[in-house]
Amino acid sequence: MLLSFRRRLSKLSSDTILSKPFLAGLAFAMIAASVSAPASAGSLNTKPQILALSETPAGEEEEINPAQVPLPGPLRQVPTETYRAPGAEAPADNGAVERDITRPHVSPDGKIPEISYDYSKLPQPVQDTRKKILDIAKAGKIDALKPLLGDGGENSPLLSLGEYDGTPLEFLKSLSGDSNGQELLAILVDLLESGYAHLDAGTPSEVYVWPYFFAYPLDKLDDRQMVELYQLITAGDFEEMKGVGAYIFYRLGITPDGSWKFFVAGD
């Protein structure tokens, strides 16, 4: 535009160029041309500026394309054939309910379980397993429990209501307040020298459990039994257990065939 304007300007007479009105108009035209030229060129040749999200001008709201927003994934489904709510019972193959024998087994109607202090009445396999555990515990050598604990497979006793790391022996040692596991051995001695309960006789869940408090209504303990209980727990523990409605400290179970089934605490 400036080039064509200069060509026109060269054809004018000198006296016309020197006139003041013309000079004023010329100046105005040149200013207007110099301003409009870059804008015009920019509108034709310059690419639109793309701002990153962090460069969005203040005061302007970013427009979000719904197609670019990731949708939440599907909710994780728990297999119904393997899951049951805490405290629920698992159905047996014949359709009957199979009780979790590690959980407190207090009768809802307050029924008193069969309890005994006479270890000679235990089936011989149960007597043998009890004696093995008790002898090792009294000797104070927790490593000697390894053959009875196994490698954590199906034949090993349940030691936790959840998962744990390491071998069964390593886990037991980690539970003890001392590095040699002797505190836990002392608990084993106290349990196995207390009264026991015979539960679910004649069923797949049949088990002998120490101490019998595991299946005894706490509100029905007499004075003598309370002293027995305080040999295992503190008064503060007992107050907490009353809130749960059952004894939930350590308990040990042996099945009629002599299998050490569990040694757990909690609920």
Accessible surface in RSA format (square Angstrom, percent):
REM  Atomic radii and reference values for relative SASA: ProtOr
REM  Chains: A
REM  Algorithm: Lee & Richards
REM  Probe-radius: 1.40
REM  Slices: 20
REM RES _ NUM      All-atoms   Total-Side   Main-Chain    Non-polar    All polar
REM                ABS   REL    ABS   REL    ABS   REL    ABS   REL    ABS   REL
RES MET A   1   162.56  84.2 113.08  74.8  49.47 117.8 105.50  89.7  57.06  75.6
RES LEU A   2    61.03  34.0  59.23  42.4   1.80   4.5  59.26  41.6   1.77   4.8
RES LEU A   3   106.87  59.5 104.72  74.9   2.15   5.4 104.72  73.5   2.15   5.8
RES SER A   4    49.86  42.1  47.40  63.3   2.47   5.7  38.88  82.8  10.98  15.4
RES PHE A   5    44.98  22.5  44.71  27.7   0.27   0.7  44.71  27.1   0.27   0.8
RES ARG A   6   130.96  55.0 126.03  64.2   4.93  11.7  51.52  70.4  79.44  48.1
RES ARG A   7   149.24  62.7 146.01  74.4   3.23   7.7  52.50  71.8  96.74  58.6
RES ARG A   8   140.72  59.1 137.04  69.9   3.68   8.8  70.44  96.3  70.29  42.6
RES LEU A   9    43.29  24.1  41.35  29.6   1.94   4.9  43.10  30.3   0.20   0.5
RES SER A  10    90.64  76.6  53.61  71.5  37.03  85.3  51.39 109.4  39.25  55.0
RES LYS A  11   178.35  87.0 141.45  86.8  36.90  87.9  93.19  83.9  85.16  90.7
RES LEU A  12    70.44  39.2  57.14  40.9  13.30  33.4  59.12  41.5  11.32  30.5
RES SER A  13    59.20  50.0  43.91  58.6  15.29  35.2  48.39 103.1  10.80  15.1
RES SER A  14    83.01  70.1  74.70  99.7   8.30  19.1  44.07  93.8  38.94  54.5
RES ASP A  15   103.34  72.4  89.61  89.2  13.73  32.5  45.26 106.5  58.08  57.9
RES THR A  16    55.38  39.4  49.97  50.7   5.40  12.9  34.76  46.7  20.61  31.2
RES ILE A  17    48.78  27.8  48.78  36.3   0.00   0.0  48.78  35.1   0.00   0.0
RES LEU A  18   130.11  72.5 114.47  81.9  15.64  39.3 114.73  80.6  15.37  41.4
RES SER A  19    42.78  36.2  32.89  43.9   9.89  22.8  38.13  81.2   4.65   6.5
RES LYS A  20   172.56  84.2 165.50 101.5   7.07  16.8 109.11  98.2  63.45  67.6
RES PRO A  21   107.93  78.7  89.19  81.3  18.74  68.1  98.86  81.6   9.07  56.4
RES PHE A  22    59.79  29.9  52.61  32.6   7.17  18.7  59.35  36.0   0.44   1.3
RES LEU A  23    74.40  41.4  69.89  50.0   4.51  11.3  70.06  49.2   4.34  11.7
RES ALA A  24    67.63  62.2  52.59  81.2  15.04  34.2  62.36  87.8   5.27  14.0
RES GLY A  25    40.84  50.4   0.00   N/A  40.84  50.4  35.46  97.3   5.39  12.1
RES LEU A  26    24.45  13.6  20.68  14.8   3.78   9.5  23.45  16.5   1.00   2.7
RES ALA A  27    50.93  46.8  45.68  70.5   5.25  11.9  50.60  71.3   0.33   0.9
RES PHE A  28   152.20  76.1 149.43  92.6   2.78   7.2 151.61  91.9   0.59   1.7
RES ALA A  29    38.75  35.6  29.80  46.0   8.95  20.4  34.35  48.4   4.40  11.7
RES MET A  30    84.77  43.9  80.74  53.4   4.03   9.6  65.17  55.4  19.60  26.0
RES ILE A  31   112.89  64.2 111.13  82.8   1.77   4.3 112.89  81.3   0.00   0.0
RES ALA A  32    48.46  44.6  38.20  59.0  10.26  23.3  46.33  65.2   2.13   5.7
RES ALA A  33    11.61  10.7   8.25  12.7   3.35   7.6  10.28  14.5   1.33   3.5
RES SER A  34    61.30  51.8  47.71  63.7  13.59  31.3  39.25  83.6  22.05  30.9
RES VAL A  35   104.85  69.0  94.19  85.3  10.66  25.7  99.06  86.1   5.79  15.7
RES SER A  36    52.96  44.8  47.38  63.2   5.58  12.9  46.01  98.0   6.95   9.7
RES ALA A  37    48.48  44.6  37.27  57.5  11.21  25.5  45.69  64.3   2.79   7.4
RES PRO A  38    87.68  63.9  73.11  66.6  14.58  53.0  80.98  66.9   6.70  41.7
RES ALA A  39    72.83  67.0  52.63  81.2  20.21  46.0  65.27  91.9   7.56  20.0
RES SER A  40    60.75  51.3  54.08  72.2   6.67  15.4  31.71  67.5  29.04  40.7
RES ALA A  41    47.30  43.5  42.55  65.7   4.75  10.8  46.41  65.4   0.89   2.4
RES GLY A  42    26.53  32.7   0.00   N/A  26.53  32.7  21.61  59.3   4.92  11.0
RES SER A  43    90.43  76.4  49.08  65.5  41.34  95.2  51.60 109.9  38.83  54.4
RES LEU A  44   143.01  79.6 110.06  78.7  32.95  82.8 112.37  78.9  30.65  82.5
RES ASN A  45   121.01  83.5  91.26  88.2  29.75  71.6  34.08  82.0  86.94  84.0
RES THR A  46   100.90  71.8  75.77  76.8  25.13  59.9  62.67  84.2  38.23  57.8
RES LYS A  47   179.65  87.6 164.77 101.1  14.88  35.4 109.68  98.7  69.97  74.5
RES PRO A  48   118.68  86.5  98.93  90.2  19.75  71.8 110.88  91.5   7.80  48.5
RES GLN A  49   154.59  86.4 118.84  86.9  35.75  85.1  45.91  97.7 108.68  82.4
RES ILE A  50   160.46  91.3 132.94  99.0  27.52  66.3 136.13  98.0  24.33  66.0
RES LEU A  51    74.31  41.4  49.96  35.7  24.35  61.2  49.96  35.1  24.35  65.5
RES ALA A  52    55.35  50.9  41.61  64.2  13.73  31.2  52.49  73.9   2.85   7.6
RES LEU A  53   131.33  73.1 113.83  81.4  17.51  44.0 114.35  80.3  16.98  45.7
RES SER A  54   110.58  93.4  66.23  88.4  44.35 102.2  58.93 125.5  51.65  72.4
RES GLU A  55   102.14  58.6  85.38  64.6  16.76  39.9  35.86  69.4  66.29  54.1
RES THR A  56    47.91  34.1  29.68  30.1  18.23  43.4  23.34  31.4  24.57  37.1
RES PRO A  57    56.34  41.1  44.67  40.7  11.66  42.4  55.23  45.6   1.11   6.9
RES ALA A  58   108.03  99.3  69.46 107.2  38.57  87.7  79.72 112.3  28.32  75.0
RES GLY A  59    85.64 105.6   0.00   N/A  85.64 105.6  44.23 121.4  41.41  92.7
RES GLU A  60   110.21  63.3  93.73  70.9  16.49  39.3  36.37  70.3  73.85  60.3
RES GLU A  61   164.64  94.5 139.28 105.4  25.35  60.4  56.92 110.1 107.71  87.9
RES GLU A  62    89.35  51.3  62.61  47.4  26.74  63.7  27.93  54.0  61.42  50.1
RES GLU A  63   167.80  96.3 140.50 106.3  27.30  65.0  59.64 115.3 108.17  88.3
RES ILE A  64   119.31  67.9  93.19  69.4  26.12  63.0  96.37  69.4  22.93  62.2
RES ASN A  65    72.44  50.0  64.54  62.4   7.89  19.0  21.95  52.8  50.49  48.8
RES PRO A  66   111.86  81.5  96.35  87.8  15.51  56.4 100.94  83.3  10.91  67.8
RES ALA A  67    94.21  86.6  50.96  78.6  43.26  98.4  63.75  89.8  30.46  80.7
RES GLN A  68   139.88  78.2 110.75  80.9  29.12  69.3  41.66  88.7  98.22  74.5
RES VAL A  69    72.86  47.9  65.55  59.3   7.31  17.6  67.09  58.3   5.77  15.7
RES PRO A  70   120.10  87.5  96.84  88.3  23.26  84.5 108.26  89.4  11.84  73.6
RES LEU A  71   156.23  87.0 131.13  93.8  25.10  63.1 131.38  92.3  24.84  66.9
RES PRO A  72   126.05  91.9  96.40  87.9  29.65 107.8 108.56  89.6  17.49 108.7
RES GLY A  73    56.47  69.6   0.00   N/A  56.47  69.6  30.03  82.4  26.43  59.2
RES PRO A  74   136.66  99.6 106.77  97.3  29.89 108.6 119.07  98.3  17.58 109.3
RES LEU A  75   152.65  85.0 140.73 100.7  11.92  30.0 143.29 100.6   9.36  25.2
RES ARG A  76   201.39  84.6 168.03  85.7  33.36  79.4  83.03 113.5 118.36  71.7
RES GLN A  77   144.01  80.5 125.05  91.4  18.95  45.1  58.39 124.3  85.62  64.9
RES VAL A  78    59.26  39.0  46.31  41.9  12.95  31.2  46.31  40.2  12.95  35.1
RES PRO A  79    69.30  50.5  58.49  53.3  10.81  39.3  69.21  57.1   0.09   0.6
RES THR A  80   124.39  88.5 103.43 104.9  20.96  50.0  78.71 105.7  45.69  69.1
RES GLU A  81   143.96  82.7 103.60  78.4  40.37  96.1  65.66 127.0  78.30  63.9
RES THR A  82   103.93  73.9  71.22  72.2  32.70  77.9  70.44  94.6  33.48  50.6
RES TYR A  83   123.89  57.8 104.66  59.5  19.23  50.0  81.25  61.1  42.64  52.6
RES ARG A  84   107.24  45.0  89.70  45.7  17.53  41.7  30.42  41.6  76.82  46.6
RES ALA A  85    51.58  47.4  47.15  72.8   4.43  10.1  47.15  66.4   4.43  11.7
RES PRO A  86   124.63  90.8  93.79  85.5  30.84 112.1 102.53  84.6  22.11 137.4
RES GLY A  87    59.55  73.4   0.00   N/A  59.55  73.4  33.16  91.0  26.39  59.1
RES ALA A  88    41.61  38.3  27.66  42.7  13.94  31.7  37.20  52.4   4.40  11.7
RES GLU A  89    73.30  42.1  55.54  42.0  17.75  42.3  28.41  55.0  44.89  36.6
RES ALA A  90    24.77  22.8  24.56  37.9   0.21   0.5  24.56  34.6   0.21   0.6
RES PRO A  91   104.73  76.3  86.67  79.0  18.07  65.7  86.87  71.7  17.86 111.0
RES ALA A  92    26.78  24.6  16.33  25.2  10.45  23.8  19.85  27.9   6.93  18.4
RES ASP A  93   161.30 113.0 121.35 120.8  39.95  94.5  44.71 105.2 116.59 116.3
RES ASN A  94   128.54  88.6  86.16  83.3  42.38 102.1  47.82 115.1  80.72  78.0
RES GLY A  95    59.28  73.1   0.00   N/A  59.28  73.1  34.07  93.5  25.21  56.5
RES ALA A  96    54.50  50.1  43.43  67.0  11.07  25.2  53.61  75.5   0.89   2.4
RES VAL A  97   105.33  69.3  77.05  69.8  28.28  68.1  77.05  67.0  28.28  76.7
RES GLU A  98    78.35  45.0  72.83  55.1   5.52  13.2  12.83  24.8  65.52  53.5
RES ARG A  99    36.19  15.2  28.87  14.7   7.32  17.4  28.53  39.0   7.66   4.6
RES ASP A 100    39.03  27.3  30.12  30.0   8.92  21.1  15.74  37.0  23.29  23.2
RES ILE A 101    19.33  11.0  18.20  13.6   1.13   2.7  18.20  13.1   1.13   3.1
RES THR A 102     7.66   5.4   7.66   7.8   0.00   0.0   6.94   9.3   0.72   1.1
RES ARG A 103    63.44  26.6  63.44  32.3   0.00   0.0  18.91  25.9  44.53  27.0
RES PRO A 104    31.30  22.8  10.76   9.8  20.54  74.7  10.76   8.9  20.54 127.7
RES HIS A 105    52.81  28.9  47.52  33.0   5.29  13.5  29.51  30.4  23.30  27.1
RES VAL A 106    40.31  26.5  20.61  18.7  19.70  47.5  20.64  17.9  19.67  53.3
RES SER A 107    30.02  25.4  21.34  28.5   8.68  20.0  19.25  41.0  10.77  15.1
RES PRO A 108   145.90 106.3 101.59  92.6  44.31 161.1 114.08  94.2  31.82 197.7
RES ASP A 109   115.69  81.0  78.75  78.4  36.94  87.3  49.58 116.7  66.11  65.9
RES GLY A 110    14.00  17.3   0.00   N/A  14.00  17.3  11.88  32.6   2.13   4.8
RES LYS A 111   146.98  71.7 135.98  83.4  11.00  26.2  87.59  78.8  59.39  63.3
RES ILE A 112    75.16  42.8  58.44  43.5  16.72  40.3  58.44  42.1  16.72  45.4
RES PRO A 113    22.88  16.7   6.90   6.3  15.98  58.1  17.89  14.8   4.98  31.0
RES GLU A 114   115.12  66.1  99.18  75.0  15.94  37.9  48.26  93.3  66.87  54.6
RES ILE A 115    52.40  29.8  29.93  22.3  22.47  54.2  30.48  21.9  21.92  59.5
RES SER A 116    22.50  19.0  16.46  22.0   6.04  13.9  19.19  40.9   3.31   4.6
RES TYR A 117    95.63  44.6  80.26  45.7  15.38  40.0  80.58  60.6  15.05  18.6
RES ASP A 118    58.30  40.8  50.49  50.3   7.81  18.5  24.73  58.2  33.57  33.5
RES TYR A 119    56.09  26.2  53.40  30.4   2.69   7.0  49.79  37.4   6.31   7.8
RES SER A 120    83.31  70.4  60.03  80.1  23.28  53.6  47.94 102.1  35.37  49.6
RES LYS A 121   153.20  74.7 121.33  74.4  31.87  75.9  73.88  66.5  79.32  84.5
RES LEU A 122     5.43   3.0   0.06   0.0   5.37  13.5   0.22   0.2   5.20  14.0
RES PRO A 123    40.85  29.8  28.49  26.0  12.36  44.9  40.78  33.7   0.07   0.4
RES GLN A 124   107.33  60.0 100.61  73.5   6.72  16.0  51.78 110.2  55.55  42.1
RES PRO A 125    57.22  41.7  51.63  47.1   5.60  20.4  56.41  46.6   0.82   5.1
RES VAL A 126     0.00   0.0   0.00   0.0   0.00   0.0   0.00   0.0   0.00   0.0
RES GLN A 127    46.50  26.0  43.86  32.1   2.64   6.3   9.17  19.5  37.33  28.3
RES ASP A 128    65.99  46.2  62.20  61.9   3.79   9.0  20.80  49.0  45.19  45.1
RES THR A 129    14.63  10.4  14.53  14.7   0.10   0.2   3.55   4.8  11.08  16.7
RES ARG A 130    27.21  11.4  27.21  13.9   0.00   0.0   0.26   0.4  26.95  16.3
RES LYS A 131   126.36  61.6 126.36  77.5   0.00   0.0  92.93  83.6  33.43  35.6
RES LYS A 132   114.28  55.8 109.30  67.1   4.98  11.8  61.25  55.1  53.03  56.5
RES ILE A 133     0.00   0.0   0.00   0.0   0.00   0.0   0.00   0.0   0.00   0.0
RES LEU A 134    15.27   8.5  15.27  10.9   0.00   0.0  15.27  10.7   0.00   0.0
RES ASP A 135    67.16  47.0  59.26  59.0   7.91  18.7  28.48  67.0  38.68  38.6
RES ILE A 136    30.68  17.5  27.86  20.8   2.82   6.8  30.68  22.1   0.00   0.0
RES ALA A 137     5.87   5.4   0.00   0.0   5.87  13.3   0.00   0.0   5.87  15.5
RES LYS A 138   123.03  60.0  87.93  53.9  35.10  83.6  55.60  50.0  67.43  71.8
RES ALA A 139    69.50  63.9  37.89  58.5  31.61  71.9  50.08  70.5  19.43  51.5
RES GLY A 140    17.73  21.9   0.00   N/A  17.73  21.9  14.17  38.9   3.56   8.0
RES LYS A 141   141.74  69.1 138.61  85.0   3.13   7.5  84.74  76.3  56.99  60.7
RES ILE A 142     7.02   4.0   5.34   4.0   1.68   4.0   5.34   3.8   1.68   4.6
RES ASP A 143    81.95  57.4  74.78  74.4   7.17  17.0  32.11  75.6  49.85  49.7
RES ALA A 144    46.57  42.8  30.50  47.1  16.07  36.6  41.24  58.1   5.33  14.1
RES LEU A 145     0.12   0.1   0.12   0.1   0.00   0.0   0.12   0.1   0.00   0.0
RES LYS A 146   129.52  63.2 127.83  78.4   1.68   4.0  70.22  63.2  59.30  63.2
RES PRO A 147   114.55  83.5  79.32  72.3  35.23 128.1  90.55  74.8  24.01 149.2
RES LEU A 148    47.16  26.3  32.95  23.6  14.21  35.7  35.91  25.2  11.25  30.3
RES LEU A 149     0.35   0.2   0.33   0.2   0.03   0.1   0.35   0.2   0.00   0.0
RES GLY A 150    36.87  45.5   0.00   N/A  36.87  45.5  30.11  82.6   6.76  15.1
RES ASP A 151   129.14  90.5  98.98  98.5  30.16  71.3  45.57 107.2  83.57  83.3
RES GLY A 152    43.20  53.3   0.00   N/A  43.20  53.3  10.99  30.1  32.22  72.2
RES GLY A 153    40.26  49.6   0.00   N/A  40.26  49.6  32.85  90.1   7.41  16.6
RES GLU A 154   182.97 105.0 142.44 107.8  40.52  96.5  65.14 126.0 117.83  96.2
RES ASN A 155   153.22 105.7 122.40 118.3  30.83  74.2  39.68  95.5 113.55 109.8
RES SER A 156    19.86  16.8   4.07   5.4  15.80  36.4   2.97   6.3  16.90  23.7
RES PRO A 157     5.00   3.6   0.78   0.7   4.22  15.3   0.89   0.7   4.11  25.6
RES LEU A 158    77.14  43.0  72.46  51.8   4.67  11.8  76.63  53.8   0.51   1.4
RES LEU A 159     4.89   2.7   0.00   0.0   4.89  12.3   0.00   0.0   4.89  13.2
RES SER A 160    22.90  19.3  16.95  22.6   5.95  13.7   5.99  12.8  16.91  23.7
RES LEU A 161    56.33  31.4  22.36  16.0  33.97  85.4  26.09  18.3  30.24  81.4
RES GLY A 162    49.19  60.7   0.00   N/A  49.19  60.7  37.26 102.2  11.93  26.7
RES GLU A 163   178.91 102.7 144.14 109.0  34.78  82.8  63.61 123.0 115.30  94.1
RES TYR A 164    63.17  29.5  32.02  18.2  31.15  81.1  33.10  24.9  30.07  37.1
RES ASP A 165   136.71  95.8 119.84 119.3  16.87  39.9  40.25  94.7  96.46  96.2
RES GLY A 166    53.71  66.2   0.00   N/A  53.71  66.2  26.20  71.9  27.50  61.6
RES THR A 167    67.27  47.8  64.83  65.7   2.44   5.8  63.99  85.9   3.28   5.0
RES PRO A 168     1.63   1.2   1.63   1.5   0.00   0.0   1.63   1.3   0.00   0.0
RES LEU A 169    20.98  11.7  20.52  14.7   0.47   1.2  20.52  14.4   0.47   1.3
RES GLU A 170    98.01  56.3  91.56  69.3   6.45  15.4  39.19  75.8  58.82  48.0
RES PHE A 171    30.22  15.1  28.34  17.6   1.87   4.9  30.22  18.3   0.00   0.0
RES LEU A 172     0.17   0.1   0.17   0.1   0.00   0.0   0.17   0.1   0.00   0.0
RES LYS A 173    70.82  34.5  64.49  39.6   6.32  15.1  28.74  25.9  42.08  44.8
RES SER A 174    82.58  69.8  44.18  59.0  38.40  88.5  50.76 108.1  31.82  44.6
RES LEU A 175    67.63  37.7  41.83  29.9  25.80  64.9  44.62  31.3  23.01  61.9
RES SER A 176    13.24  11.2   0.00   0.0  13.24  30.5   0.10   0.2  13.14  18.4
RES GLY A 177    67.05  82.7   0.00   N/A  67.05  82.7  30.97  85.0  36.08  80.8
RES ASP A 178    49.49  34.7  38.74  38.6  10.75  25.4  46.07 108.4   3.42   3.4
RES SER A 179   107.02  90.4  72.51  96.8  34.52  79.5  57.90 123.3  49.12  68.8
RES ASN A 180    88.47  61.0  81.14  78.4   7.34  17.7  13.12  31.6  75.35  72.8
RES GLY A 181     0.01   0.0   0.00   N/A   0.01   0.0   0.00   0.0   0.01   0.0
RES GLN A 182    86.57  48.4  81.07  59.2   5.50  13.1  22.17  47.2  64.40  48.8
RES GLU A 183    91.86  52.7  83.15  62.9   8.71  20.7  35.42  68.5  56.45  46.1
RES LEU A 184     2.75   1.5   2.75   2.0   0.00   0.0   2.75   1.9   0.00   0.0
RES LEU A 185     2.54   1.4   2.54   1.8   0.00   0.0   2.54   1.8   0.00   0.0
RES ALA A 186    53.19  48.9  46.32  71.5   6.88  15.6  52.50  73.9   0.69   1.8
RES ILE A 187    29.47  16.8  29.09  21.7   0.37   0.9  29.40  21.2   0.07   0.2
RES LEU A 188     0.51   0.3   0.51   0.4   0.00   0.0   0.51   0.4   0.00   0.0
RES VAL A 189    25.13  16.5  25.13  22.8   0.00   0.0  25.13  21.8   0.00   0.0
RES ASP A 190    67.25  47.1  58.83  58.6   8.42  19.9   8.33  19.6  58.92  58.8
RES LEU A 191     0.00   0.0   0.00   0.0   0.00   0.0   0.00   0.0   0.00   0.0
RES LEU A 192     0.00   0.0   0.00   0.0   0.00   0.0   0.00   0.0   0.00   0.0
RES GLU A 193    84.20  48.3  61.58  46.6  22.63  53.9  22.42  43.4  61.79  50.4
RES SER A 194    22.08  18.7  15.17  20.2   6.91  15.9  22.08  47.0   0.00   0.0
RES GLY A 195     0.69   0.8   0.00   N/A   0.69   0.8   0.02   0.0   0.67   1.5
RES TYR A 196     7.77   3.6   7.77   4.4   0.00   0.0   5.06   3.8   2.71   3.3
RES ALA A 197     0.00   0.0   0.00   0.0   0.00   0.0   0.00   0.0   0.00   0.0
RES HIS A 198    33.52  18.3  24.36  16.9   9.16  23.4  18.18  18.7  15.34  17.8
RES LEU A 199     8.31   4.6   6.65   4.8   1.66   4.2   8.31   5.8   0.00   0.0
RES ASP A 200    40.95  28.7  23.01  22.9  17.94  42.4  12.08  28.4  28.86  28.8
RES ALA A 201    64.48  59.3  40.70  62.8  23.78  54.1  40.84  57.5  23.63  62.6
RES GLY A 202    76.47  94.3   0.00   N/A  76.47  94.3  40.18 110.3  36.29  81.3
RES THR A 203    64.19  45.7  52.05  52.8  12.14  28.9  55.47  74.5   8.72  13.2
RES PRO A 204   129.57  94.4  86.97  79.3  42.60 154.9 100.54  83.0  29.03 180.4
RES SER A 205    10.62   9.0   7.30   9.7   3.31   7.6   6.18  13.2   4.44   6.2
RES GLU A 206    34.60  19.9  32.22  24.4   2.38   5.7   2.82   5.5  31.78  25.9
RES VAL A 207     0.00   0.0   0.00   0.0   0.00   0.0   0.00   0.0   0.00   0.0
RES TYR A 208    18.05   8.4  18.05  10.3   0.00   0.0   5.29   4.0  12.76  15.7
RES VAL A 209     0.00   0.0   0.00   0.0   0.00   0.0   0.00   0.0   0.00   0.0
RES TRP A 210     0.00   0.0   0.00   0.0   0.00   0.0   0.00   0.0   0.00   0.0
RES PRO A 211     0.00   0.0   0.00   0.0   0.00   0.0   0.00   0.0   0.00   0.0
RES TYR A 212     0.64   0.3   0.64   0.4   0.00   0.0   0.64   0.5   0.00   0.0
RES PHE A 213     1.48   0.7   1.48   0.9   0.00   0.0   1.48   0.9   0.00   0.0
RES PHE A 214     0.00   0.0   0.00   0.0   0.00   0.0   0.00   0.0   0.00   0.0
RES ALA A 215     1.58   1.5   0.41   0.6   1.18   2.7   0.41   0.6   1.18   3.1
RES TYR A 216    18.50   8.6  18.50  10.5   0.00   0.0   0.02   0.0  18.48  22.8
RES PRO A 217     8.11   5.9   6.28   5.7   1.83   6.6   8.11   6.7   0.00   0.0
RES LEU A 218    15.29   8.5   7.14   5.1   8.15  20.5   7.26   5.1   8.03  21.6
RES ASP A 219   130.60  91.5  89.03  88.6  41.57  98.3  51.63 121.5  78.97  78.8
RES LYS A 220   104.01  50.7  82.48  50.6  21.53  51.3  60.29  54.3  43.72  46.6
RES LEU A 221    21.36  11.9   0.11   0.1  21.25  53.4   0.17   0.1  21.20  57.0
RES ASP A 222    71.41  50.0  62.43  62.1   8.98  21.2  42.98 101.2  28.43  28.4
RES ASP A 223   125.31  87.8 120.73 120.2   4.58  10.8  39.28  92.5  86.02  85.8
RES ARG A 224   130.39  54.7 121.69  62.0   8.70  20.7  80.65 110.2  49.73  30.1
RES GLN A 225     7.17   4.0   7.17   5.2   0.00   0.0   0.00   0.0   7.17   5.4
RES MET A 226    36.52  18.9  36.52  24.2   0.00   0.0  32.34  27.5   4.18   5.5
RES VAL A 227    99.11  65.2  97.49  88.3   1.62   3.9  98.35  85.5   0.76   2.1
RES GLU A 228    36.93  21.2  34.34  26.0   2.60   6.2  22.22  43.0  14.72  12.0
RES LEU A 229     0.00   0.0   0.00   0.0   0.00   0.0   0.00   0.0   0.00   0.0
RES TYR A 230    95.53  44.6  74.79  42.6  20.74  54.0  58.82  44.2  36.71  45.3
RES GLN A 231   133.12  74.4 106.42  77.8  26.71  63.6  36.23  77.1  96.89  73.5
RES LEU A 232    24.38  13.6   6.19   4.4  18.19  45.7  10.01   7.0  14.37  38.7
RES ILE A 233     8.73   5.0   0.10   0.1   8.63  20.8   5.02   3.6   3.71  10.1
RES THR A 234    84.61  60.2  79.20  80.3   5.41  12.9  78.07 104.9   6.54   9.9
RES ALA A 235    60.11  55.3  54.96  84.8   5.15  11.7  55.11  77.6   5.00  13.3
RES GLY A 236    44.48  54.9   0.00   N/A  44.48  54.9  37.50 102.9   6.98  15.6
RES ASP A 237    49.74  34.8  48.48  48.3   1.26   3.0   5.17  12.2  44.57  44.5
RES PHE A 238    17.90   9.0  17.90  11.1   0.00   0.0  17.90  10.8   0.00   0.0
RES GLU A 239   100.91  57.9  90.19  68.2  10.72  25.5  44.22  85.5  56.69  46.3
RES GLU A 240   128.50  73.8 116.63  88.2  11.87  28.3  44.63  86.3  83.86  68.5
RES MET A 241     8.59   4.5   8.59   5.7   0.00   0.0   8.59   7.3   0.00   0.0
RES LYS A 242   104.42  50.9  82.56  50.7  21.85  52.0  46.45  41.8  57.97  61.7
RES GLY A 243    72.39  89.3   0.00   N/A  72.39  89.3  39.30 107.9  33.09  74.1
RES VAL A 244    77.20  50.8  44.44  40.2  32.76  78.9  51.02  44.3  26.17  71.0
RES GLY A 245    42.84  52.8   0.00   N/A  42.84  52.8  27.76  76.2  15.08  33.8
RES ALA A 246     8.44   7.8   8.44  13.0   0.00   0.0   8.44  11.9   0.00   0.0
RES TYR A 247     0.00   0.0   0.00   0.0   0.00   0.0   0.00   0.0   0.00   0.0
RES ILE A 248    37.04  21.1  34.09  25.4   2.94   7.1  34.09  24.6   2.94   8.0
RES PHE A 249    54.34  27.2  52.15  32.3   2.19   5.7  54.34  32.9   0.00   0.0
RES TYR A 250    26.23  12.2  26.23  14.9   0.00   0.0  12.87   9.7  13.37  16.5
RES ARG A 251     0.00   0.0   0.00   0.0   0.00   0.0   0.00   0.0   0.00   0.0
RES LEU A 252     0.00   0.0   0.00   0.0   0.00   0.0   0.00   0.0   0.00   0.0
RES GLY A 253     0.00   0.0   0.00   N/A   0.00   0.0   0.00   0.0   0.00   0.0
RES ILE A 254     0.00   0.0   0.00   0.0   0.00   0.0   0.00   0.0   0.00   0.0
RES THR A 255    19.43  13.8  19.43  19.7   0.00   0.0  18.87  25.3   0.56   0.9
RES PRO A 256    44.14  32.2  39.13  35.7   5.01  18.2  39.42  32.5   4.72  29.3
RES ASP A 257   104.82  73.4  76.25  75.9  28.57  67.6  44.68 105.2  60.14  60.0
RES GLY A 258    12.87  15.9   0.00   N/A  12.87  15.9   4.16  11.4   8.71  19.5
RES SER A 259    50.95  43.0  42.45  56.7   8.50  19.6  26.80  57.1  24.15  33.8
RES TRP A 260    16.63   6.7   6.16   3.0  10.46  24.6   6.16   3.3  10.46  17.0
RES LYS A 261    96.71  47.2  91.77  56.3   4.94  11.8  39.41  35.5  57.30  61.0
RES PHE A 262     0.00   0.0   0.00   0.0   0.00   0.0   0.00   0.0   0.00   0.0
RES PHE A 263     0.79   0.4   0.16   0.1   0.63   1.6   0.16   0.1   0.63   1.8
RES VAL A 264     0.32   0.2   0.12   0.1   0.20   0.5   0.32   0.3   0.00   0.0
RES ALA A 265    39.62  36.4  20.25  31.2  19.37  44.1  20.44  28.8  19.18  50.8
RES GLY A 266    26.31  32.4   0.00   N/A  26.31  32.4  25.38  69.7   0.93   2.1
RES ASP A 267    93.32  65.4  46.99  46.8  46.33 109.6   8.74  20.6  84.58  84.4
END  Absolute sums over single chains surface
CHAIN  1 A    17712.1      13679.1       4033.0      10792.4       6919.6
END  Absolute sums over all chains
TOTAL         17712.1      13679.1       4033.0      10792.4       6919.6
